Amino acid sequence: MCGGALAGWLALCSALDAGRVLCAAGAVCLPPLLTGGIHMDGYMDTVDALASRRPRDQKLAILKDPGCGAFAVLYGGMYLLLSFGLMHELLGTGLPAALCPGFILSRALSGLCVVTLPNARGQGMLSAYTHGTRKKPAAAVLLCAAGLAAAAMTALSPLPGLIAVLLSGLWVMGYRRMALRQFSGVTGDTAGFFLQICEFLQLSGLWLGGLAL
């Protein structure tokens, strides 16, 4: 849905000859609008917990707190502002089309981390959602989905797409280390954090690849 909506928005902006500022703003707003902001919520809760520099149990308590801390507002604003800047730079290059399968890649990799890492709480929405999951078959399906999405990104934009895929893969390793060290596992919030950073890295990878062309 996010990939299709982005493709439709880019086509509409092109047909209407809309300005880059409006087009970039709409492209950045579409994913949280379609998902209800659930992943951005996880991102903001996680940066709040990480920035607190408190012990693990207190960080997990911050993740559960429905309140929004100063760090969440600060880093949430920076995320949207930088994403807008990167999208604005990419418009007119044809590279944003490679982001469409990137939404599949980020979700497949997020799911892969969920089924291969321990649950930090052993309860909660993520635990209920994955309860009874056959982890090996699920991981195999997610790997296939990630591989197909990565291939589509690379086909749509060879060098920039490849850089975006490589950054996504590197983030999996960085996220696993962070989740185990900081929280002793994953939660629904950290899964949202993973997804948002992964999609930001894809934007960055396309931009870096475009500079090299």
C-alpha positions as a Markdown table, in Angstrom:
| # | Residue | x | y | z |
|---|---|---|---|---|
| 1 | Met | 0.0 | 0.0 | 0.0 |
| 2 | Cys | 2.8 | 2.5 | 0.9 |
| 3 | Gly | 4.7 | 1.7 | -2.3 |
| 4 | Gly | 1.7 | 1.9 | -4.5 |
| 5 | Ala | 0.6 | 5.2 | -2.8 |
| 6 | Leu | 4.0 | 6.7 | -3.3 |
| 7 | Ala | 4.0 | 5.6 | -7.0 |
| 8 | Gly | 0.6 | 7.1 | -7.5 |
| 9 | Trp | 1.5 | 10.4 | -5.7 |
| 10 | Leu | 4.6 | 10.8 | -7.8 |
| 11 | Ala | 2.6 | 10.2 | -11.0 |
| 12 | Leu | -0.1 | 12.7 | -9.9 |
| 13 | Cys | 2.5 | 15.3 | -9.1 |
| 14 | Ser | 4.1 | 14.8 | -12.5 |
| 15 | Ala | 0.8 | 15.0 | -14.3 |
| 16 | Leu | -0.2 | 18.2 | -12.4 |
| 17 | Asp | 3.4 | 19.7 | -12.7 |
| 18 | Ala | 3.4 | 20.2 | -9.0 |
| 19 | Gly | 6.3 | 21.8 | -7.3 |
| 20 | Arg | 9.1 | 19.7 | -5.7 |
| 21 | Val | 8.4 | 21.0 | -2.2 |
| 22 | Leu | 4.7 | 19.9 | -2.2 |
| 23 | Cys | 5.6 | 16.6 | -3.9 |
| 24 | Ala | 8.4 | 15.8 | -1.3 |
| 25 | Ala | 6.1 | 16.8 | 1.6 |
| 26 | Gly | 3.4 | 14.5 | 0.4 |
| 27 | Ala | 5.8 | 11.7 | -0.2 |
| 28 | Val | 7.1 | 11.9 | 3.4 |
| 29 | Cys | 3.6 | 12.2 | 4.9 |
| 30 | Leu | 2.0 | 9.3 | 3.0 |
| 31 | Pro | 3.5 | 6.3 | 5.0 |
| 32 | Pro | 2.6 | 7.6 | 8.5 |
| 33 | Leu | -0.9 | 8.6 | 7.2 |
| 34 | Leu | -1.5 | 5.1 | 5.7 |
| 35 | Thr | -0.1 | 3.2 | 8.7 |
| 36 | Gly | -1.7 | 5.4 | 11.4 |
| 37 | Gly | 1.8 | 6.4 | 12.5 |
| 38 | Ile | 2.4 | 3.2 | 14.3 |
| 39 | His | 6.0 | 2.8 | 13.2 |
| 40 | Met | 6.8 | 6.5 | 13.9 |
| 41 | Asp | 5.3 | 6.0 | 17.3 |
| 42 | Gly | 7.7 | 3.1 | 17.9 |
| 43 | Tyr | 10.6 | 5.2 | 16.6 |
| 44 | Met | 9.9 | 8.1 | 18.9 |
| 45 | Asp | 9.4 | 5.8 | 22.0 |
| 46 | Thr | 12.6 | 4.1 | 21.3 |
| 47 | Val | 14.7 | 7.2 | 20.9 |
| 48 | Asp | 13.2 | 8.5 | 24.1 |
| 49 | Ala | 14.3 | 5.3 | 25.9 |
| 50 | Leu | 17.8 | 5.3 | 24.3 |
| 51 | Ala | 18.4 | 8.9 | 25.0 |
| 52 | Ser | 17.4 | 8.5 | 28.7 |
| 53 | Arg | 20.6 | 6.4 | 29.3 |
| 54 | Arg | 18.9 | 4.6 | 32.1 |
| 55 | Pro | 19.0 | 0.9 | 33.1 |
| 56 | Arg | 17.3 | -1.7 | 30.9 |
| 57 | Asp | 14.1 | -2.0 | 33.0 |
| 58 | Gln | 13.6 | 1.7 | 33.0 |
| 59 | Lys | 14.1 | 1.9 | 29.3 |
| 60 | Leu | 11.4 | -0.8 | 28.8 |
| 61 | Ala | 9.2 | 1.3 | 31.1 |
| 62 | Ile | 9.7 | 4.3 | 28.9 |
| 63 | Leu | 8.7 | 2.3 | 25.8 |
| 64 | Lys | 5.4 | 1.5 | 27.5 |
| 65 | Asp | 4.8 | 5.1 | 28.7 |
| 66 | Pro | 2.1 | 6.7 | 26.4 |
| 67 | Gly | 3.6 | 10.1 | 27.1 |
| 68 | Cys | 5.9 | 11.8 | 24.6 |
| 69 | Gly | 9.2 | 13.0 | 25.9 |
| 70 | Ala | 11.4 | 15.8 | 24.7 |
| 71 | Phe | 13.9 | 13.5 | 22.9 |
| 72 | Ala | 11.0 | 11.9 | 21.0 |
| 73 | Val | 9.8 | 15.3 | 19.7 |
| 74 | Leu | 13.4 | 16.4 | 18.9 |
| 75 | Tyr | 14.4 | 13.3 | 17.0 |
| 76 | Gly | 11.0 | 12.9 | 15.4 |
| 77 | Gly | 11.2 | 16.4 | 14.0 |
| 78 | Met | 14.7 | 15.8 | 12.7 |
| 79 | Tyr | 13.7 | 12.6 | 11.1 |
| 80 | Leu | 10.9 | 14.2 | 9.1 |
| 81 | Leu | 12.9 | 17.2 | 8.2 |
| 82 | Leu | 15.9 | 15.2 | 6.9 |
| 83 | Ser | 13.6 | 12.8 | 5.0 |
| 84 | Phe | 11.9 | 15.8 | 3.3 |
| 85 | Gly | 15.3 | 17.2 | 2.3 |
| 86 | Leu | 16.5 | 13.9 | 0.9 |
| 87 | Met | 13.2 | 13.3 | -1.0 |
| 88 | His | 13.4 | 16.8 | -2.4 |
| 89 | Glu | 16.9 | 16.1 | -3.7 |
| 90 | Leu | 15.7 | 12.9 | -5.3 |
| 91 | Leu | 12.8 | 14.4 | -7.2 |
| 92 | Gly | 13.4 | 14.8 | -10.9 |
| 93 | Thr | 16.0 | 12.1 | -11.0 |
| 94 | Gly | 13.7 | 9.1 | -11.4 |
| 95 | Leu | 15.3 | 7.5 | -8.3 |
| 96 | Pro | 12.2 | 7.8 | -5.9 |
| 97 | Ala | 10.6 | 4.9 | -7.9 |
| 98 | Ala | 13.1 | 2.6 | -6.3 |
| 99 | Leu | 11.6 | 3.4 | -2.9 |
| 100 | Cys | 8.4 | 1.7 | -3.7 |
| 101 | Pro | 9.7 | -1.9 | -3.2 |
| 102 | Gly | 11.8 | -0.6 | -0.3 |
| 103 | Phe | 8.7 | -0.6 | 1.9 |
| 104 | Ile | 8.5 | -4.3 | 1.4 |
| 105 | Leu | 12.2 | -4.7 | 2.1 |
| 106 | Ser | 12.0 | -2.8 | 5.4 |
| 107 | Arg | 9.0 | -4.7 | 6.6 |
| 108 | Ala | 10.5 | -8.1 | 5.6 |
| 109 | Leu | 13.8 | -7.3 | 7.4 |
| 110 | Ser | 11.9 | -6.0 | 10.5 |
| 111 | Gly | 9.8 | -9.2 | 10.6 |
| 112 | Leu | 13.0 | -11.2 | 10.2 |
| 113 | Cys | 14.5 | -9.5 | 13.3 |
| 114 | Val | 11.3 | -10.1 | 15.2 |
| 115 | Val | 11.3 | -13.9 | 14.6 |
| 116 | Thr | 15.0 | -14.4 | 15.1 |
| 117 | Leu | 15.6 | -12.3 | 18.2 |
| 118 | Pro | 14.2 | -12.8 | 21.7 |
| 119 | Asn | 11.2 | -10.8 | 22.9 |
| 120 | Ala | 12.4 | -8.3 | 25.5 |
| 121 | Arg | 9.2 | -8.5 | 27.6 |
| 122 | Gly | 7.7 | -11.8 | 26.8 |
| 123 | Gln | 4.3 | -10.0 | 26.6 |
| 124 | Gly | 2.7 | -7.2 | 24.8 |
| 125 | Met | 1.3 | -6.7 | 21.3 |
| 126 | Leu | 4.4 | -8.0 | 19.5 |
| 127 | Ser | 4.5 | -11.1 | 21.7 |
| 128 | Ala | 0.8 | -11.8 | 21.1 |
| 129 | Tyr | 1.1 | -11.2 | 17.4 |
| 130 | Thr | 4.0 | -13.7 | 17.1 |
| 131 | His | 2.8 | -16.3 | 19.6 |
| 132 | Gly | 2.8 | -19.7 | 18.0 |
| 133 | Thr | 4.7 | -18.6 | 14.9 |
| 134 | Arg | 6.8 | -21.3 | 13.3 |
| 135 | Lys | 10.0 | -19.3 | 13.2 |
| 136 | Lys | 12.0 | -21.1 | 10.6 |
| 137 | Pro | 9.3 | -21.1 | 7.9 |
| 138 | Ala | 8.5 | -17.5 | 8.7 |
| 139 | Ala | 12.2 | -16.5 | 8.5 |
| 140 | Ala | 12.5 | -18.3 | 5.1 |
| 141 | Val | 9.4 | -16.5 | 3.7 |
| 142 | Leu | 10.6 | -13.2 | 5.0 |
| 143 | Leu | 14.1 | -13.8 | 3.5 |
| 144 | Cys | 12.5 | -14.5 | 0.1 |
| 145 | Ala | 10.4 | -11.4 | 0.3 |
| 146 | Ala | 13.4 | -9.3 | 1.2 |
| 147 | Gly | 15.4 | -10.8 | -1.6 |
| 148 | Leu | 12.7 | -10.0 | -4.2 |
| 149 | Ala | 12.3 | -6.5 | -2.9 |
| 150 | Ala | 16.0 | -5.9 | -3.0 |
| 151 | Ala | 16.2 | -7.3 | -6.5 |
| 152 | Ala | 13.4 | -4.9 | -7.6 |
| 153 | Met | 15.1 | -1.9 | -6.0 |
| 154 | Thr | 18.3 | -2.8 | -7.8 |
| 155 | Ala | 16.6 | -3.3 | -11.1 |
| 156 | Leu | 14.8 | 0.0 | -10.9 |
| 157 | Ser | 18.0 | 1.9 | -10.1 |
| 158 | Pro | 21.1 | -0.3 | -10.3 |
| 159 | Leu | 23.8 | 1.6 | -8.3 |
| 160 | Pro | 21.6 | 3.7 | -6.0 |
| 161 | Gly | 19.3 | 0.8 | -5.4 |
| 162 | Leu | 22.2 | -1.5 | -4.6 |
| 163 | Ile | 23.6 | 1.1 | -2.1 |
| 164 | Ala | 20.2 | 1.4 | -0.5 |
| 165 | Val | 19.9 | -2.4 | -0.1 |
| 166 | Leu | 23.4 | -2.7 | 1.3 |
| 167 | Leu | 22.7 | 0.0 | 3.9 |
| 168 | Ser | 19.5 | -1.8 | 4.9 |
| 169 | Gly | 21.5 | -5.0 | 5.4 |
| 170 | Leu | 24.1 | -3.3 | 7.5 |
| 171 | Trp | 21.3 | -1.8 | 9.6 |
| 172 | Val | 20.0 | -5.3 | 10.4 |
| 173 | Met | 23.4 | -6.1 | 12.0 |
| 174 | Gly | 23.5 | -2.7 | 13.9 |
| 175 | Tyr | 19.9 | -3.1 | 15.1 |
| 176 | Arg | 20.4 | -6.6 | 16.4 |
| 177 | Arg | 23.4 | -5.5 | 18.4 |
| 178 | Met | 21.6 | -2.4 | 19.8 |
| 179 | Ala | 18.4 | -4.3 | 20.7 |
| 180 | Leu | 20.2 | -7.0 | 22.5 |
| 181 | Arg | 22.6 | -4.7 | 24.3 |
| 182 | Gln | 20.0 | -2.0 | 25.3 |
| 183 | Phe | 16.8 | -4.0 | 25.7 |
| 184 | Ser | 17.9 | -7.7 | 25.8 |
| 185 | Gly | 15.6 | -8.3 | 22.8 |
| 186 | Val | 12.9 | -6.7 | 20.7 |
| 187 | Thr | 9.5 | -5.1 | 21.3 |
| 188 | Gly | 6.9 | -3.6 | 19.0 |
| 189 | Asp | 8.4 | -0.2 | 19.5 |
| 190 | Thr | 11.9 | -1.2 | 18.6 |
| 191 | Ala | 10.5 | -3.0 | 15.5 |
| 192 | Gly | 8.9 | 0.4 | 14.5 |
| 193 | Phe | 12.3 | 2.1 | 15.2 |
| 194 | Phe | 14.0 | -0.4 | 12.9 |
| 195 | Leu | 11.6 | 0.2 | 10.1 |
| 196 | Gln | 11.8 | 3.9 | 10.2 |
| 197 | Ile | 15.6 | 4.0 | 10.3 |
| 198 | Cys | 15.7 | 1.4 | 7.5 |
| 199 | Glu | 13.6 | 3.5 | 5.2 |
| 200 | Phe | 15.6 | 6.6 | 6.0 |
| 201 | Leu | 18.8 | 4.7 | 5.1 |
| 202 | Gln | 17.2 | 3.7 | 1.8 |
| 203 | Leu | 16.5 | 7.3 | 1.0 |
| 204 | Ser | 20.1 | 8.1 | 2.0 |
| 205 | Gly | 21.4 | 5.3 | -0.2 |
| 206 | Leu | 19.5 | 6.4 | -3.2 |
| 207 | Trp | 20.8 | 10.0 | -2.7 |
| 208 | Leu | 24.4 | 8.8 | -2.3 |
| 209 | Gly | 24.1 | 6.6 | -5.4 |
| 210 | Gly | 22.6 | 9.5 | -7.4 |
| 211 | Leu | 25.7 | 11.6 | -6.6 |
| 212 | Ala | 27.9 | 9.0 | -8.1 |
| 213 | Leu | 26.0 | 8.8 | -11.4 |
